[in-house]
């Protein structure tokens, strides 16, 4: 309000910067406050440059005009003050409407997964133990039967019988050969006796040898029924051995072992296959129970998070809406104030020449012995000082 008065009261030879006080409404938000402060500084800078230019122009031109237009300066100063007051009185702030966003506490109940892990280890250990126990029982049974001398002794006995048959056959063949020799000798003696009528004793002796050889051959010949029976017994013994070996090998098959072998006392005499099923059912029950608990907690958390996201979305939309409304109000109010201030500034710029003429005589005295004083130079650098009023 005392701008013009201060300019008129400048010490012409040693001028001092003029303090320009301003105040920005505390109702503005930070963005509007900063923007307004930038505009004030920009206007101050332009005014400072114009004032310095006016001061220099007055000194250089040494215009010897009077102060006939000083009253216009006071009139224009009133217009500047009105524009500044209008700018300061504008309300550029609008409160944000904070939506009521219910708090969603997502709670998670820790599940005892150690039980699942321990049962998994126990499950694997039980299966391993059951398998080893079932296999060991089958192995012991098969080993005992394999090591049992019953089957091998039976085959050995039958082989001995066959061996006896073979020895008897060999002996029979030898006896037959001796019989043939005795018959040939007898024929020879018969031929001699028939030819000479002598050697009756030799003929009788040869006859006796033939008879003995015939008896021996007859007695030593193995009966066909014995040989057939021995052959049948041997074949049966071998087949029995093969059948037993096949039965023992079948017991080693997984299906036979798991379905027929008992799995131990812990499973109440159940087969290995059933014991595995019982243990598997126990483990799956624990696994399903744990999975259901985890799924339940997860579903609850998903529901809570979905509700929270929905509220957050509403909050964001409302916030953006309020910001847009606030920006629109700020721009409208600021535009009105700036336009009013600009109109005043434009009016002042029209009569700048008139005011410069009024300043000329005053500023012409700012010379000392034909040179511009140092204080004047300083004043030219910063004619005014912008001071925020607290």
PyMOL commands that set and color helices and strands:
alter all, ss='L'
color gray80, all
select helices_A, chain A and resi 3-8+30-61+70-89+113-147+149-196+200-220+224-251+254-260+265-267+272-350+352-364+374-381
alter helices_A, ss='H'
color red, helices_A
select strands_A, chain A and resi 18-22+367-368+371-372+384-388
alter strands_A, ss='S'
color yellow, strands_A
deselect
rebuild
show_as cartoon
